[in-house]
Amino acid sequence: MTKHEAIYAVVPTVVVIRDDEAFDADGNPVAYDEAAVRAYIDANAYKAQRAAAYPSIQDQLDLLYHGGMDAWKAAITAVKEEFPK
């Protein structure tokens, strides 16, 4: 998750970000809490880590076909356990 994505999530009135400056729809600067943005990034970091660690869709389908549902569940569960919420 990028800092910009976190700013958009934490401050819904922000529509444009240039460098670290946020602006509303009228072009007015919008202040945001840096600590809240960092907390949002930290709280959602597992999502990007999981996405990178999951097998590709093709590999998951192959695992389902050759190993069945239990093998697929084991592979997905291993990633979820490595990167918990």
Beta strands, then each sheet from edge to edge (+ up, - down):
strand 1: 16-18
strand 2: 21-23
strand 3: 29-30
sheet 1: 1+ 2- 3+
end
